[in-house]
Amino acid sequence: MPTLDIPERHYGYEVVPAKSFDALLHQPEPTGNGFSLPEIVDSLRSRGRLLIQAPGGSGKTTTLQRLARHLIGSDVPVLWLDLLRLPPMGARSPRLGIRDLLALMDGRASPTDLAGHAPVWVFADGVNEVGPLGNAVLAALDELAALLPNVTVVATDRLARRNLEVEAEADFPLTGKWALMTLTRIPTATLTDLVPIPALSADMADALRNAYFLTTFLTQQDRDDTPGTVTEIMRGWLEMAGGLPGSEQDAAASAALKQYKRSDSRLLDLRQLRETLGPEAVRRMLDAGSITQHGSVASFSHQLVGDYLAARFVAGLERRWTYANLDALTLKASSFDALSLVLEQISANRLEAFVRAVYDWNFYAAVFCIDRSESMRRPVALSAQVPILCMVSERRFDLFASTARRAADAVGAARSDLAKDLSQCSSREQIVEIARLMRNDVDAEWFALFSRSHGEAPAASDVDLLGSRDPVVGWAASNAIRRSQRTRSIDVALRRLLSEADRSVVRWRAAHALGAAEAQPTLDSLLAALDTPGRKWEWVRYGALRSLVEHASRSPDTADFVFGELAKRSSLILHEPLLVRDVRQSLLLSDQPAFWPEAVGRLIEELWANEDTIEGQDRWRSVAADIANNREAHS
């Protein structure tokens, strides 16, 4: 259980309700009337579930510790889940049962141990730190609260839309729903009392309204210079208080990213770390507390310590801006906060290249980087901003509901005037008109591709452009091919790229373009891509799956074929965690056809039958219910 030795001062930030994920993700800064600890407890007595989301370092762990101390003082038991003890995602499918969670408690409690009339609170701190398993943790907590009415569950998380039902009409949701709360930033008046504001830049004063950064800053009062960025704060803290001199931080940065890759979590393997850094360096960090042990496992004292080091490594050289490194840094895109630390550590003349590389890996992360760069007063050039924001905005009208929602979240949360204008567009044509007004700021080749209307003749160079090293042009070409008149020669060329291209991103772009090519050879090629093993082709399998589902949405006969083939591959799907997630997301369409629930049923039944846990089977029942509810919503 985490220590309850809490400093008296907690900087005056408050716990405030958020009415929905939309409100939480799109508001520039949390506001509202703060809830005291007794008010939180009283409000949750009949509700049983609370999720506290806020950026890294905002004070979530401290808030949980203070709440635990309040409950323990009232003789209410508090049980902590040690999420770091979860096995790596690669070792299992992303589904957890109640017993999996309870095994993470000291003493390995069982549901019987918790059952009764006396209140029990269960805390799960840092859901974001276990990457894609975070959703599975929250689902299992939800089941625990539903099974045992005397149990209240509280989880902390970084900002992300989760698959939870929250009530948008009241400060707190009704029974059976999750309460959603966040933390305000440190009041400026509090900061002024602690730090001489005139000595700080405006950016630094803004950064220090984060509790963790302020705490680490205050430990460096004896420095000869004043840190000007968050990364300078982290670098200085590790040198002065963390047991890691500046001369060893590059080696530690490489080791941190390797650890992230190895575990798919923030868990550290001390044996491997000693081999990489040397036993003396690890001993100093353990003694200083920058690395902490939790029984047989270890982690950095705060996720931001590891994020700073891993980001330092990624920022060092452009050849490190790879899918694998970005996946590891962000725990497979579960939190983009670490990308801010990369942005701070790369020069202004490399910002655009980095954002383009991020776009090639994750569209939404690229919008996040554009927005963060703007807030750092180091804006990305319009030559990158305009294409990326326009293409992500276009995805608000996507066939897949999860894609449309995430695109709306990404653009809606961005604060630039361009993003605001794009978020108000109600059609692709309106987005193209905005791009046309700014065509002098963008690459002519990109604009020609992006502005191509549906049914126009394809260009001879389209397929070749899928191999462009400029991600913006490569993906614009993929989208333009989808909108163009279909020709046999282009479809043959796309199928050849899908099976033979050396670069995985080129195969992915080809798979995406083939989503609009209606022919049996296309379906066969996409199924072959789905069957191609190896981590290198992970995103190709993702693209092939989505294009197959897109084909299935067009007719009952095609749906029967596609879902029949996918049902044959149910064991393959269930043994690849990301495919499980992708199947669940891709089956929910923005505007599903009438035949959809029945057509999808065959696949869902097969996946349900091949699950090895009741909890896993329940997940597929939930998917079927979502599809049925989606039909009712559109009828």
C-alpha positions as CSV (number, residue, x, y, z in Angstrom):
1,M,0.0,0.0,0.0
2,P,1.3,3.5,-0.8
3,T,2.6,5.6,2.0
4,L,0.2,7.9,3.8
5,D,2.9,10.3,4.9
6,I,1.4,13.3,3.1
7,P,2.8,16.8,3.3
8,E,0.4,19.2,4.9
9,R,0.5,21.6,1.9
10,H,-1.1,20.3,-1.2
11,Y,-0.9,23.6,-3.1
12,G,-4.7,24.3,-3.1
13,Y,-5.8,22.4,-6.2
14,E,-9.3,21.1,-5.9
15,V,-11.3,18.0,-6.9
16,V,-14.1,19.0,-9.2
17,P,-16.8,17.1,-11.1
18,A,-16.7,16.6,-14.8
19,K,-20.1,16.1,-16.4
20,S,-18.8,14.0,-19.3
21,F,-15.7,12.9,-21.1
22,D,-16.5,15.6,-23.8
23,A,-16.4,18.3,-21.1
24,L,-13.2,16.9,-19.6
25,L,-11.3,16.5,-22.8
26,H,-12.4,19.7,-24.5
27,Q,-12.3,22.3,-21.8
28,P,-9.1,24.3,-21.7
29,E,-8.8,24.3,-17.9
30,P,-10.9,22.6,-15.2
31,T,-13.2,24.8,-13.2
32,G,-16.1,24.4,-10.8
33,N,-16.8,24.1,-7.1
34,G,-14.4,21.9,-5.3
35,F,-15.5,18.9,-3.3
36,S,-14.1,18.2,0.1
37,L,-13.0,14.7,1.1
38,P,-16.2,14.1,3.2
39,E,-18.3,15.4,0.3
40,I,-16.7,12.9,-2.0
41,V,-17.3,10.1,0.4
42,D,-21.0,11.1,1.0
43,S,-21.7,11.5,-2.7
44,L,-20.3,8.0,-3.6
45,R,-22.2,6.1,-0.9
46,S,-24.9,4.9,-3.3
47,R,-22.9,5.1,-6.5
48,G,-19.9,2.9,-6.0
49,R,-17.6,4.1,-8.8
50,L,-15.3,7.1,-9.2
51,L,-12.8,7.8,-11.9
52,I,-10.4,10.8,-11.4
53,Q,-8.7,11.9,-14.6
54,A,-6.1,14.6,-14.9
55,P,-2.8,15.2,-16.6
56,G,0.4,13.6,-15.3
57,G,1.7,15.2,-12.1
58,S,-1.6,17.0,-11.2
59,G,-1.9,15.4,-7.8
60,K,-4.0,12.3,-8.4
61,T,-1.9,9.9,-6.2
62,T,-1.7,12.5,-3.4
63,T,-5.5,13.0,-3.6
64,L,-6.0,9.2,-3.3
65,Q,-3.7,9.1,-0.3
66,R,-5.5,11.9,1.4
67,L,-8.9,10.2,0.7
68,A,-7.5,7.0,2.1
69,R,-6.3,8.7,5.3
70,H,-9.8,10.3,5.7
71,L,-11.5,6.9,5.3
72,I,-9.1,5.0,7.6
73,G,-9.7,7.7,10.2
74,S,-13.4,6.9,10.0
75,D,-12.6,3.1,10.4
76,V,-13.4,2.4,6.7
77,P,-11.1,-0.3,5.2
78,V,-9.1,0.8,2.1
79,L,-7.6,-1.8,-0.2
80,W,-5.0,-0.8,-2.8
81,L,-4.5,-2.6,-6.1
82,D,-0.8,-2.9,-7.2
83,L,-1.4,-2.5,-10.9
84,L,2.3,-2.9,-11.6
85,R,2.0,-6.5,-10.7
86,L,-0.2,-7.1,-13.8
87,P,1.6,-9.3,-16.4
88,P,2.8,-7.6,-19.6
89,M,0.1,-7.2,-22.2
90,G,1.9,-9.5,-24.6
91,A,1.4,-12.4,-22.2
92,R,-2.4,-12.3,-22.2
93,S,-5.4,-10.9,-24.0
94,P,-6.6,-7.6,-22.6
95,R,-9.4,-9.0,-20.4
96,L,-9.3,-9.2,-16.6
97,G,-11.7,-10.8,-14.2
98,I,-12.5,-9.7,-10.6
99,R,-10.2,-12.4,-9.2
100,D,-7.3,-11.1,-11.4
101,L,-7.8,-7.7,-9.7
102,L,-8.1,-9.1,-6.2
103,A,-4.9,-11.0,-6.7
104,L,-3.1,-7.6,-6.9
105,M,-4.1,-6.8,-3.3
106,D,-2.0,-7.6,-0.3
107,G,-3.2,-10.9,1.1
108,R,-5.0,-11.8,-2.2
109,A,-8.5,-11.1,-1.1
110,S,-11.4,-13.0,-2.7
111,P,-14.9,-11.7,-3.5
112,T,-16.1,-13.7,-0.4
113,D,-13.7,-11.8,1.8
114,L,-15.1,-8.5,0.6
115,A,-18.8,-9.4,0.7
116,G,-20.9,-8.1,3.6
117,H,-22.6,-5.0,4.8
118,A,-19.6,-3.1,6.0
119,P,-18.3,-0.5,3.4
120,V,-14.9,-1.3,1.7
121,W,-13.1,1.0,-0.7
122,V,-10.8,-0.3,-3.4
123,F,-8.2,2.1,-5.0
124,A,-6.5,1.6,-8.3
125,D,-3.9,4.3,-8.9
126,G,-2.4,4.9,-12.3
127,V,-4.7,3.0,-14.7
128,N,-2.8,4.7,-17.5
129,E,0.4,3.1,-16.4
130,V,-0.6,-0.3,-17.6
131,G,-1.2,0.8,-21.2
132,P,-4.0,-0.9,-23.2
133,L,-4.8,-3.1,-20.1
134,G,-6.3,0.1,-18.5
135,N,-9.7,-0.4,-20.1
136,A,-9.7,-4.0,-18.9
137,V,-8.8,-2.8,-15.3
138,L,-11.7,-0.4,-15.4
139,A,-14.1,-3.0,-16.7
140,A,-13.2,-5.4,-13.9
141,L,-13.6,-2.7,-11.3
142,D,-17.0,-1.9,-12.7
143,E,-17.9,-5.6,-12.3
144,L,-16.6,-5.7,-8.8
145,A,-18.8,-2.7,-7.8
146,A,-21.8,-4.3,-9.5
147,L,-21.3,-7.6,-7.7
148,L,-20.6,-6.2,-4.2
149,P,-22.8,-3.2,-3.3
150,N,-20.8,-2.5,-0.2
151,V,-17.6,-1.9,-2.3
152,T,-16.7,1.5,-3.7
153,V,-14.0,1.6,-6.4
154,V,-11.9,4.6,-7.1
155,A,-9.4,4.8,-10.0
156,T,-7.0,7.5,-11.2
157,D,-6.1,8.0,-14.9
158,R,-4.6,10.5,-17.3
159,L,-7.0,12.2,-19.6
160,A,-8.5,9.7,-22.1
161,R,-12.0,8.8,-23.2
162,R,-12.8,5.5,-21.5
163,N,-15.6,3.0,-22.3
164,L,-17.5,3.9,-19.2
165,E,-21.1,5.1,-18.8
166,V,-21.1,8.5,-17.1
167,E,-24.1,10.8,-16.5
168,A,-23.9,14.2,-18.2
169,E,-26.9,15.8,-16.5
170,A,-25.7,16.1,-12.9
171,D,-22.6,16.8,-10.8
172,F,-22.5,13.2,-10.0
173,P,-24.0,10.3,-11.9
174,L,-26.9,8.1,-10.7
175,T,-26.5,4.7,-9.1
176,G,-24.9,2.2,-11.4
177,K,-22.9,4.9,-13.3
178,W,-19.4,6.2,-12.9
179,A,-18.7,9.5,-11.3
180,L,-16.1,11.4,-13.3
181,M,-13.9,14.0,-11.6
182,T,-10.7,15.9,-12.3
183,L,-8.3,18.2,-10.5
184,T,-7.9,21.9,-11.0
185,R,-4.5,23.4,-11.5
186,I,-2.6,25.1,-8.7
187,P,-4.0,28.6,-8.2
188,T,-1.7,31.4,-9.4
189,A,-2.0,33.0,-5.9
190,T,-0.5,29.9,-4.3
191,L,2.3,29.8,-6.8
192,T,3.1,33.5,-6.2
193,D,3.5,32.7,-2.5
194,L,6.0,30.0,-3.2
195,V,8.0,31.2,-6.1
196,P,9.1,34.7,-7.2
197,I,7.0,34.9,-10.4
198,P,9.0,37.8,-12.0
199,A,12.0,35.4,-12.2
200,L,10.1,33.0,-14.3
201,S,9.2,33.0,-18.0
202,A,5.4,32.9,-18.7
203,D,5.8,29.3,-19.9
204,M,7.6,28.2,-16.7
205,A,5.0,29.9,-14.5
206,D,2.3,28.1,-16.4
207,A,4.1,24.7,-16.1
208,L,4.6,25.2,-12.3
209,R,0.8,25.1,-11.8
210,N,1.3,21.3,-12.0
211,A,1.9,19.8,-8.5
212,Y,4.7,17.4,-9.4
213,F,6.7,20.0,-11.4
214,L,6.3,22.5,-8.6
215,T,7.5,20.1,-6.0
216,T,10.5,19.1,-8.1
217,F,11.2,22.8,-8.8
218,L,11.2,23.7,-5.1
219,T,13.8,21.0,-4.3
220,Q,16.2,23.0,-6.6
221,Q,16.2,26.3,-4.8
222,D,20.0,26.3,-4.5
223,R,20.6,26.1,-8.2
224,D,22.6,28.9,-9.7
225,D,20.2,29.2,-12.7
226,T,16.4,29.1,-13.0
227,P,15.0,26.2,-15.0
228,G,13.3,27.4,-18.1
229,T,11.5,24.2,-19.2
230,V,9.9,21.1,-17.6
231,T,12.7,19.0,-19.0
232,E,15.3,21.3,-17.3
233,I,13.4,20.8,-14.0
234,M,13.5,17.0,-14.4
235,R,17.2,17.0,-15.5
236,G,18.1,19.1,-12.5
237,W,16.1,17.1,-10.0
238,L,17.7,13.9,-11.1
239,E,21.1,15.4,-10.8
240,M,20.6,17.1,-7.4
241,A,18.1,14.7,-5.7
242,G,17.6,11.7,-7.8
243,G,21.1,10.1,-7.8
244,L,21.6,10.4,-11.5
245,P,24.3,12.9,-12.7
246,G,23.8,14.6,-16.0
247,S,26.7,12.6,-17.5
248,E,24.8,9.3,-17.0
249,Q,21.3,10.5,-18.1
250,D,21.8,9.6,-21.8
251,A,22.6,6.0,-20.8
252,A,19.6,6.0,-18.4
253,A,17.4,7.4,-21.2
254,S,18.2,4.5,-23.5
255,A,17.7,2.1,-20.6
256,A,14.3,3.6,-19.7
257,L,12.9,3.2,-23.2
258,K,14.2,-0.4,-23.4
259,Q,12.4,-1.1,-20.1
260,Y,9.2,0.4,-21.5
261,K,9.5,-1.8,-24.6
262,R,10.2,-4.9,-22.6
263,S,7.3,-4.7,-20.2
264,D,4.6,-2.7,-22.1
265,S,4.2,-0.9,-18.8
266,R,6.2,1.3,-16.4
267,L,7.5,-1.7,-14.6
268,L,11.3,-2.0,-14.2
269,D,13.5,-5.1,-14.3
270,L,16.3,-4.2,-11.8
271,R,18.5,-7.0,-13.0
272,Q,18.5,-5.7,-16.6
273,L,18.7,-2.1,-15.4
274,R,21.9,-3.0,-13.4
275,E,23.4,-4.6,-16.5
276,T,22.7,-1.5,-18.6
277,L,23.5,1.3,-16.1
278,G,25.7,-0.5,-13.7
279,P,24.9,-1.6,-10.2
280,E,26.3,1.6,-8.6
281,A,24.0,3.9,-10.6
282,V,21.0,1.8,-9.8
283,R,22.0,1.7,-6.1
284,R,22.2,5.6,-6.0
285,M,18.8,5.9,-7.6
286,L,17.3,3.5,-5.2
287,D,18.9,5.3,-2.2
288,A,17.7,8.6,-3.6
289,G,14.2,7.3,-4.2
290,S,14.0,8.1,-7.9
291,I,13.5,4.3,-8.3
292,T,11.2,2.6,-5.8
293,Q,10.7,-1.1,-5.1
294,H,7.3,-2.7,-4.6
295,G,8.1,-6.1,-3.2
296,S,9.6,-8.0,-6.1
297,V,9.1,-5.3,-8.7
298,A,10.3,-1.8,-9.2
299,S,9.3,1.4,-11.0
300,F,10.5,5.0,-11.2
301,S,9.2,7.1,-8.3
302,H,6.8,8.9,-10.6
303,Q,5.8,8.1,-14.2
304,L,7.1,11.5,-15.3
305,V,10.6,10.5,-14.3
306,G,10.6,7.5,-16.7
307,D,8.7,9.6,-19.3
308,Y,11.4,12.3,-19.2
309,L,14.2,9.8,-19.6
310,A,12.5,7.8,-22.4
311,A,11.5,11.1,-24.2
312,R,15.2,12.2,-23.9
313,F,16.3,9.1,-25.8
314,V,13.5,9.5,-28.5
315,A,14.3,13.2,-29.0
316,G,18.0,12.6,-29.6
317,L,18.0,11.4,-33.2
318,E,15.4,11.4,-36.0
319,R,16.0,7.7,-36.7
320,R,14.5,7.0,-33.2
321,W,11.1,8.4,-34.2
322,T,9.9,4.9,-35.1
323,Y,6.5,3.2,-34.5
324,A,8.2,0.9,-31.9
325,N,9.7,3.7,-29.9
326,L,6.5,5.9,-30.0
327,D,4.4,2.9,-29.0
328,A,6.7,2.2,-26.0
329,L,6.9,5.9,-25.0
330,T,3.1,6.3,-24.9
331,L,2.2,2.7,-23.8
332,K,0.7,2.0,-27.2
333,A,-0.9,5.4,-27.5
334,S,-2.7,5.2,-24.1
335,S,-1.3,8.6,-23.1
336,F,0.3,11.2,-25.2
337,D,1.7,13.3,-22.3
338,A,5.2,12.0,-22.8
339,L,5.3,13.4,-26.3
340,S,5.3,16.9,-24.7
341,L,8.7,16.0,-23.2
342,V,10.0,15.1,-26.6
343,L,8.8,18.4,-28.1
344,E,10.7,20.3,-25.4
345,Q,13.9,18.5,-26.2
346,I,14.1,18.9,-29.9
347,S,15.1,22.0,-31.7
348,A,12.6,24.3,-33.4
349,N,13.9,23.4,-36.9
350,R,13.1,19.7,-36.2
351,L,9.5,20.2,-34.9
352,E,7.8,19.8,-38.2
353,A,9.7,16.7,-39.1
354,F,8.8,15.2,-35.7
355,V,5.1,16.0,-36.0
356,R,5.0,14.5,-39.4
357,A,6.6,11.3,-38.1
358,V,4.1,11.2,-35.3
359,Y,1.3,11.6,-37.8
360,D,2.5,8.5,-39.7
361,W,2.2,6.6,-36.4
362,N,-0.9,8.1,-34.9
363,F,-3.1,10.8,-36.4
364,Y,-4.6,12.0,-33.1
365,A,-1.1,12.2,-31.4
366,A,0.0,14.5,-34.2
367,V,-2.9,16.9,-33.4
368,F,-1.9,16.7,-29.7
369,C,1.7,17.7,-30.6
370,I,0.5,20.6,-32.7
371,D,-1.6,21.9,-29.8
372,R,1.2,21.4,-27.3
373,S,3.7,23.1,-29.5
374,E,1.3,26.1,-29.8
375,S,1.0,26.3,-26.0
376,M,4.8,26.2,-25.7
377,R,5.0,29.2,-28.0
378,R,6.9,27.1,-30.5
379,P,4.2,26.6,-33.1
380,V,4.5,24.0,-35.8
381,A,4.7,25.5,-39.3
382,L,1.4,25.8,-41.2
383,S,2.8,23.6,-43.9
384,A,2.3,20.7,-41.5
385,Q,-0.5,22.1,-39.3
386,V,-3.0,22.6,-42.2
387,P,-2.7,19.2,-43.8
388,I,-2.7,17.3,-40.5
389,L,-5.6,19.1,-39.0
390,C,-7.6,18.9,-42.2
391,M,-7.1,15.2,-42.6
392,V,-7.9,14.4,-39.0
393,S,-11.0,16.7,-39.2
394,E,-12.1,14.7,-42.2
395,R,-12.1,11.6,-40.1
396,R,-15.0,13.0,-38.0
397,F,-17.2,11.7,-40.7
398,D,-15.6,8.2,-40.7
399,L,-17.6,5.0,-41.0
400,F,-16.1,3.7,-37.7
401,A,-17.7,5.3,-34.7
402,S,-14.5,5.1,-32.5
403,T,-12.5,6.8,-35.2
404,A,-15.1,9.6,-35.7
405,R,-15.2,10.1,-31.9
406,R,-11.5,10.2,-31.4
407,A,-11.0,12.6,-34.4
408,A,-13.7,14.9,-32.9
409,D,-11.9,14.7,-29.5
410,A,-8.5,15.5,-30.9
411,V,-9.6,18.5,-33.0
412,G,-12.1,19.7,-30.4
413,A,-9.4,19.8,-27.7
414,A,-7.0,21.8,-29.9
415,R,-7.0,25.5,-29.2
416,S,-5.9,27.1,-32.4
417,D,-8.3,29.2,-34.5
418,L,-7.8,26.7,-37.4
419,A,-8.8,23.8,-35.2
420,K,-11.8,25.6,-34.0
421,D,-12.9,26.4,-37.5
422,L,-12.4,22.9,-38.7
423,S,-14.3,21.4,-35.7
424,Q,-17.4,23.4,-36.8
425,C,-17.4,22.0,-40.3
426,S,-20.4,19.8,-41.0
427,S,-19.0,18.2,-44.2
428,R,-15.8,17.2,-46.0
429,E,-16.5,19.9,-48.6
430,Q,-16.4,22.6,-46.0
431,I,-13.0,21.3,-44.8
432,V,-11.7,21.3,-48.3
433,E,-12.8,25.0,-48.7
434,I,-10.8,25.9,-45.6
435,A,-7.7,24.1,-47.0
436,R,-8.3,26.0,-50.3
437,L,-8.1,29.3,-48.5
438,M,-4.7,28.3,-47.0
439,R,-3.3,26.6,-50.1
440,N,-0.4,29.0,-50.3
441,D,0.8,27.7,-47.0
442,V,0.8,24.0,-48.0
443,D,2.5,21.7,-50.4
444,A,0.8,21.8,-53.8
445,E,1.0,18.0,-54.2
446,W,-0.8,17.4,-50.9
447,F,-3.6,19.9,-51.8
448,A,-4.2,18.3,-55.2
449,L,-4.6,14.9,-53.5
450,F,-6.7,16.2,-50.6
451,S,-9.1,18.3,-52.8
452,R,-9.8,15.5,-55.2
453,S,-13.6,14.9,-55.3
454,H,-15.4,11.5,-55.2
455,G,-15.4,9.8,-58.6
456,E,-12.6,11.8,-60.2
457,A,-10.2,10.0,-62.4
458,P,-7.1,8.8,-60.6
459,A,-3.6,10.1,-61.4
460,A,-0.9,7.8,-62.8
461,S,1.3,8.6,-59.8
462,D,-1.2,7.8,-57.1
463,V,0.0,4.3,-56.2
464,D,3.7,5.4,-56.3
465,L,2.9,8.2,-53.8
466,L,1.8,5.6,-51.2
467,G,5.5,5.0,-50.8
468,S,6.2,8.7,-50.1
469,R,8.6,9.4,-47.2
470,D,6.4,12.3,-46.3
471,P,3.5,10.8,-44.3
472,V,1.2,13.6,-45.1
473,V,1.5,13.0,-48.9
474,G,1.5,9.2,-48.5
475,W,-1.8,9.2,-46.5
476,A,-3.4,11.8,-48.7
477,A,-2.6,9.6,-51.7
478,S,-4.3,6.6,-49.9
479,N,-7.4,8.7,-49.3
480,A,-7.4,10.1,-52.8
481,I,-7.3,6.6,-54.3
482,R,-10.3,5.7,-52.2
483,R,-12.3,8.6,-53.6
484,S,-11.2,8.1,-57.2
485,Q,-12.8,6.0,-60.0
486,R,-11.7,2.4,-59.6
487,T,-9.5,0.8,-62.3
488,R,-8.3,-2.7,-62.5
489,S,-4.7,-1.7,-62.9
490,I,-4.7,0.4,-59.7
491,D,-6.3,-2.4,-57.7
492,V,-3.8,-4.9,-58.9
493,A,-1.0,-2.5,-58.0
494,L,-2.5,-2.0,-54.5
495,R,-2.7,-5.7,-53.9
496,R,0.9,-6.1,-54.9
497,L,2.0,-3.4,-52.5
498,L,-0.1,-5.0,-49.7
499,S,1.8,-8.3,-50.1
500,E,5.3,-7.2,-51.2
501,A,6.2,-3.7,-49.9
502,D,9.2,-3.7,-47.6
503,R,7.9,-0.9,-45.4
504,S,4.9,-1.7,-43.1
505,V,3.4,1.8,-43.5
506,V,3.2,1.4,-47.3
507,R,1.3,-1.9,-46.8
508,W,-0.9,-0.2,-44.3
509,R,-1.7,2.7,-46.7
510,A,-2.4,0.1,-49.5
511,A,-4.8,-1.8,-47.1
512,H,-6.6,1.4,-46.3
513,A,-7.0,2.3,-50.0
514,L,-8.3,-1.2,-50.7
515,G,-11.2,-0.6,-48.4
516,A,-13.0,1.0,-51.4
517,A,-12.1,-1.6,-54.0
518,E,-15.1,-4.0,-54.3
519,A,-13.8,-7.3,-55.8
520,Q,-13.2,-10.8,-54.5
521,P,-9.4,-10.7,-55.1
522,T,-9.3,-7.6,-52.9
523,L,-11.0,-9.5,-50.0
524,D,-8.6,-12.4,-50.5
525,S,-5.6,-10.0,-50.4
526,L,-6.9,-8.4,-47.2
527,L,-7.4,-11.7,-45.5
528,A,-3.9,-12.7,-46.5
529,A,-2.6,-9.5,-44.9
530,L,-4.5,-10.3,-41.7
531,D,-2.9,-13.7,-41.6
532,T,0.7,-12.3,-42.0
533,P,2.4,-12.9,-38.7
534,G,5.1,-10.7,-37.0
535,R,5.1,-7.5,-34.9
536,K,6.4,-5.6,-37.9
537,W,3.1,-6.0,-39.7
538,E,0.9,-5.2,-36.6
539,W,-0.6,-2.0,-38.1
540,V,-1.0,-3.7,-41.5
541,R,-3.3,-6.3,-39.8
542,Y,-5.1,-3.4,-38.2
543,G,-5.7,-1.7,-41.6
544,A,-6.7,-5.0,-43.3
545,L,-9.2,-5.7,-40.6
546,R,-10.8,-2.3,-40.9
547,S,-11.0,-2.5,-44.7
548,L,-12.6,-6.0,-44.4
549,V,-15.3,-4.7,-42.0
550,E,-15.8,-1.7,-44.4
551,H,-16.5,-4.1,-47.2
552,A,-18.8,-6.1,-45.0
553,S,-20.9,-3.0,-44.3
554,R,-21.9,-2.7,-48.0
555,S,-24.0,-5.8,-48.5
556,P,-25.4,-8.8,-46.6
557,D,-23.6,-11.3,-48.9
558,T,-20.2,-9.6,-48.4
559,A,-20.8,-9.5,-44.7
560,D,-21.6,-13.2,-44.6
561,F,-18.3,-13.9,-46.4
562,V,-16.2,-11.6,-44.3
563,F,-17.5,-12.5,-41.0
564,G,-17.4,-16.2,-41.9
565,E,-13.7,-15.8,-42.6
566,L,-13.1,-13.8,-39.5
567,A,-15.0,-16.4,-37.4
568,K,-12.5,-19.0,-38.7
569,R,-9.7,-16.8,-37.3
570,S,-11.3,-16.3,-33.9
571,S,-8.4,-18.1,-32.1
572,L,-5.9,-15.9,-34.0
573,I,-7.9,-12.8,-33.0
574,L,-8.2,-13.8,-29.3
575,H,-4.4,-14.4,-29.0
576,E,-3.5,-11.0,-30.3
577,P,-4.6,-8.3,-27.8
578,L,-4.6,-5.4,-30.3
579,L,-6.7,-7.4,-32.7
580,V,-9.2,-8.0,-29.9
581,R,-9.4,-4.3,-29.3
582,D,-9.6,-3.5,-33.0
583,V,-12.4,-6.0,-33.7
584,R,-14.5,-4.6,-30.8
585,Q,-14.0,-1.0,-32.1
586,S,-14.5,-1.7,-35.8
587,L,-17.8,-3.5,-35.4
588,L,-19.5,-0.3,-34.1
589,L,-20.3,1.8,-37.1
590,S,-21.4,5.5,-37.2
591,D,-24.4,4.6,-39.4
592,Q,-24.8,0.8,-39.4
593,P,-27.0,-0.9,-42.0
594,A,-30.2,-2.8,-41.0
595,F,-28.6,-6.2,-41.6
596,W,-25.6,-5.4,-39.4
597,P,-26.5,-6.9,-36.0
598,E,-27.5,-10.3,-37.5
599,A,-24.4,-10.4,-39.8
600,V,-22.0,-9.5,-37.0
601,G,-23.6,-12.1,-34.7
602,R,-21.9,-15.0,-36.4
603,L,-18.4,-13.6,-35.6
604,I,-19.4,-12.5,-32.0
605,E,-20.8,-16.0,-31.3
606,E,-17.6,-17.6,-32.4
607,L,-15.4,-15.2,-30.4
608,W,-17.7,-15.8,-27.3
609,A,-17.4,-19.5,-27.7
610,N,-13.6,-19.5,-27.8
611,E,-13.1,-17.2,-24.8
612,D,-11.6,-19.0,-21.8
613,T,-13.1,-16.8,-19.1
614,I,-16.6,-15.7,-18.2
615,E,-15.4,-12.1,-18.1
616,G,-14.1,-12.4,-21.6
617,Q,-17.4,-13.8,-22.8
618,D,-19.2,-10.9,-21.1
619,R,-17.1,-8.5,-23.1
620,W,-18.5,-9.9,-26.4
621,R,-22.0,-9.8,-25.0
622,S,-21.4,-6.1,-24.3
623,V,-20.2,-5.6,-27.9
624,A,-23.4,-7.3,-29.2
625,A,-25.5,-5.1,-26.9
626,D,-23.7,-1.9,-28.2
627,I,-24.4,-2.9,-31.8
628,A,-28.1,-3.6,-30.9
629,N,-28.4,-0.3,-29.1
630,N,-26.7,1.5,-32.1
631,R,-29.4,0.0,-34.4
632,E,-32.1,1.3,-32.1
633,A,-30.5,4.8,-32.0
634,H,-30.5,5.0,-35.8
635,S,-34.0,3.5,-36.3
